[in-house]
Amino acid sequence: MARSITNKQKTINTAFAWGIGLIIFFPILWTILTSFKSEADAIAFPPKFLFFDWTLENYAVVQERSDYMRFLWNSIIIAGGSTLLGILIAVPAAWSMAFVPSRRTKDILMWMLSTKMLPAVGVLYPMYLIFIKMGLLDTRIGLVIVLMLINLPIIIWMLYTYFKEIPAEILEAARMDGASLGKEIIYVLTPMAIPGIASTILLNVILAWNEAFWTLNLTAAKAAPLTAFIASYSSPEGLFYAKLSAASTMAIAPILIMGWFSQKQLVRGLTFGAVK
């Protein structure tokens, strides 16, 4: 009896999980399907799900109208650069908070996290003026700095959580063997926290890749990433849904593929230290 109840509960839980997964995935699936429709089929009512005239015309138009590879390259540089710079700053910061804490460490962590609650539009005007004065407007390096600063609290929080799971005695043993601070972080701490660091990197890349507010307001043409590439398919005359869907599919495809192949590392990192 208990076994049947357990099996029934597992079946219900599995069905519920699949249902939630399909609900989350449906907008992405609909976007991909719409990208293969004509503009007339894209706005048809009732909506056409599978039975429509499939076409690659939207992708051809997008390729002719925009330099997709330039936008893609900008996204790779901006997301990768902000992530690398953030990790280089966050690892020593998280190390000091995890292994050399002060009375104000938790207050500092909470303050850092509270900055994520600040409405971005509230600091847009001063940031815009600073970028103009420093010559960073519409540059990759400017966006790298901004996105690094935006995501830095999350990076430090995640690394701090992972580092707290590492026994401090191991680092003390390394110091007793003569390891300097740099060697302690590079050769002892980092290898032990690889799962956590990898998941932090993956999450930060996703956040930077999807950032739209700052990339649309601080770029024009030269440093515009894929978020600007998508926004270019809206016009005063209205939205071209099929072409917009094609552009969106091309923009999300690289990050979806990366997430698919790295899901094991991401899950392993996010659960790092959860099971003793």
C-alpha positions in Angstrom: 0.0 0.0 0.0 2.8 2.4 1.0 4.7 1.5 -2.2 1.6 2.2 -4.4 1.1 5.6 -2.7 4.7 6.4 -3.2 4.6 5.5 -6.9 1.4 7.5 -7.3 3.0 10.5 -5.6 6.0 10.2 -7.9 3.8 10.1 -10.9 1.9 13.2 -9.8 5.1 15.0 -9.0 6.6 14.1 -12.4 3.5 15.2 -14.3 3.4 18.4 -12.3 7.1 19.1 -13.1 6.6 18.4 -16.8 3.5 20.7 -16.8 5.5 23.6 -15.2 8.4 22.9 -17.7 6.1 23.1 -20.7 4.4 26.3 -19.4 7.8 27.9 -19.1 9.1 26.6 -22.5 5.9 27.4 -24.4 6.7 31.2 -25.1 10.1 30.1 -26.5 8.5 27.4 -28.7 5.9 29.9 -29.9 8.6 32.4 -30.8 10.5 29.8 -32.8 7.3 28.6 -34.6 6.3 32.2 -35.4 9.7 32.8 -37.0 8.8 30.3 -39.7 5.4 31.9 -40.5 4.5 34.6 -42.9 3.4 37.9 -41.4 -0.2 37.1 -42.2 0.0 33.7 -40.4 1.8 35.3 -37.5 -1.2 37.6 -36.7 -3.9 35.1 -37.7 -6.8 34.5 -35.4 -7.3 31.8 -34.2 -3.6 31.3 -34.0 -2.0 28.7 -36.3 0.2 26.3 -34.3 1.6 23.7 -36.7 -0.6 23.9 -39.8 0.8 26.8 -41.7 3.0 27.4 -44.7 6.5 27.1 -43.3 9.0 29.6 -44.7 12.6 30.8 -44.2 11.9 34.2 -45.7 12.1 35.9 -42.3 15.6 34.7 -41.6 16.7 35.7 -45.1 15.3 39.2 -44.6 16.9 39.5 -41.2 20.3 38.5 -42.6 20.0 41.0 -45.5 18.8 43.9 -43.3 21.2 43.5 -40.3 24.8 42.4 -39.8 23.9 39.6 -37.3 27.5 38.5 -36.8 28.5 42.0 -35.6 25.7 42.0 -33.0 26.6 38.5 -32.0 30.3 39.3 -31.6 29.4 42.4 -29.5 27.3 40.2 -27.2 30.0 37.7 -26.8 32.6 40.3 -25.9 30.3 42.2 -23.5 28.9 39.2 -21.7 32.3 37.4 -21.6 34.2 40.5 -20.6 31.9 41.6 -17.9 31.9 38.0 -16.5 35.6 37.7 -16.5 36.1 41.1 -14.9 33.4 40.3 -12.3 35.0 37.0 -11.4 38.5 38.6 -11.0 37.0 41.1 -8.5 34.5 38.8 -6.8 36.8 35.9 -5.9 39.1 37.9 -3.6 36.1 39.8 -2.2 34.2 36.6 -1.4 37.3 34.9 0.0 37.9 37.8 2.5 34.2 37.7 3.6 34.1 34.0 3.9 37.4 33.3 5.7 38.4 36.7 7.2 34.9 38.0 8.3 34.4 41.2 10.3 31.5 42.2 12.4 30.1 44.1 9.5 30.5 41.4 6.8 26.8 40.4 6.8 25.8 44.1 6.7 28.1 44.7 3.7 26.6 41.7 1.9 23.1 42.9 2.6 23.9 46.4 1.4 25.5 45.0 -1.8 22.4 42.9 -2.4 20.1 45.9 -1.7 21.7 47.7 -4.7 20.0 45.2 -7.0 16.6 46.7 -5.8 17.5 50.1 -7.1 15.4 51.1 -10.2 17.9 51.3 -13.1 16.0 54.2 -14.6 16.8 56.2 -11.4 20.5 56.3 -12.2 20.3 56.4 -16.0 20.7 60.1 -16.4 23.9 60.5 -14.3 25.3 57.3 -15.9 24.6 58.7 -19.3 26.4 62.0 -18.5 29.4 60.1 -17.0 29.6 58.0 -20.1 29.6 61.1 -22.3 32.3 62.8 -20.2 34.5 59.7 -20.2 34.0 58.8 -23.9 32.4 55.5 -23.0 29.1 56.0 -24.7 28.4 53.3 -27.4 31.6 51.4 -26.5 32.1 47.8 -25.6 34.3 48.6 -22.6 31.6 50.9 -21.2 29.0 48.1 -21.3 31.5 45.6 -19.9 32.0 47.9 -16.9 28.3 48.6 -16.4 27.2 45.0 -16.6 30.0 43.9 -14.4 28.9 46.4 -11.7 25.2 45.4 -12.1 25.9 41.7 -11.6 28.8 41.9 -9.1 26.6 41.7 -6.0 25.1 38.4 -7.2 28.5 37.0 -8.2 30.0 37.9 -4.7 26.9 36.4 -2.9 27.1 33.2 -4.9 30.9 32.8 -4.4 30.6 33.7 -0.7 28.0 30.9 -0.3 30.2 28.3 -2.0 33.4 29.4 -0.2 31.6 29.1 3.2 31.2 25.3 2.5 35.0 24.8 2.2 36.7 23.9 5.5 38.9 26.8 6.6 41.4 24.2 8.0 42.4 23.3 4.5 43.5 26.9 3.8 45.2 27.1 7.1 47.2 24.0 6.3 48.2 25.6 3.0 49.4 28.7 4.9 51.4 26.6 7.3 53.1 25.0 4.3 54.2 28.4 3.1 51.6 29.3 0.5 51.2 33.0 -0.1 47.8 34.6 -0.3 47.8 34.5 -4.1 48.8 30.8 -4.2 46.2 30.0 -1.5 43.4 31.4 -3.7 44.7 30.2 -7.0 46.0 26.7 -6.2 43.9 25.7 -3.2 40.6 27.6 -3.0 39.8 27.9 -6.7 40.1 24.2 -7.6 38.0 23.2 -4.7 35.2 25.7 -5.6 35.3 25.0 -9.4 31.6 23.8 -9.5 30.4 26.9 -7.7 32.6 29.2 -9.8 31.5 27.5 -13.0 27.8 27.9 -12.2 28.4 31.6 -11.2 30.1 32.2 -14.5 27.3 30.6 -16.5 24.6 32.5 -14.6 26.5 35.8 -15.1 26.9 35.2 -18.8 23.1 34.6 -19.1 22.3 37.7 -17.1 24.7 39.8 -19.2 23.5 38.3 -22.5 19.9 39.1 -21.7 20.4 42.6 -20.3 18.4 45.1 -22.4 17.9 48.3 -20.4 21.5 49.4 -20.3 22.5 48.1 -23.7 19.6 49.9 -25.4 20.2 53.2 -23.6 24.0 53.3 -23.7 24.6 52.1 -27.2 23.7 53.3 -30.7 25.4 51.3 -33.4 29.1 50.4 -32.8 28.7 48.4 -29.6 25.1 47.3 -29.9 24.6 43.7 -28.8 21.8 41.2 -29.8 19.3 43.0 -27.5 19.5 46.0 -29.8 19.4 43.7 -32.8 15.9 42.5 -31.6 14.7 46.0 -30.8 15.5 47.1 -34.3 12.5 45.1 -35.6 10.0 47.4 -34.1 9.0 50.5 -36.0 6.5 53.4 -35.8 4.3 51.5 -38.3 4.0 48.6 -35.9 5.7 45.3 -35.1 6.7 42.8 -37.7 5.9 39.7 -35.6 7.4 37.0 -37.9 10.6 38.9 -38.5 10.8 39.9 -34.8 10.5 36.3 -33.9 13.2 35.3 -36.3 15.5 37.9 -34.9 14.7 36.8 -31.3 15.3 33.2 -32.2 18.7 34.1 -33.6 19.5 36.1 -30.5 18.5 33.4 -28.0 19.9 30.4 -29.9 23.5 30.7 -28.7 22.6 31.1 -25.1 20.1 28.3 -25.2 22.6 25.9 -26.8 25.2 26.9 -24.2 22.7 26.4 -21.4 21.7 23.0 -22.8 25.2 21.6 -23.0 26.3 23.1 -19.6 23.1 22.2 -17.6 24.9 19.5 -15.6 27.6 21.8 -14.6 25.1 24.5 -13.7 23.0 22.2 -11.6 26.1 20.7 -9.9 27.3 24.2 -9.1 23.9 25.5 -7.8 23.7 22.4 -5.5 27.3 22.6 -4.4 27.5 22.1 -0.7 23.8 21.3 -0.4 24.4 17.7 0.6 26.8 16.9 3.3 
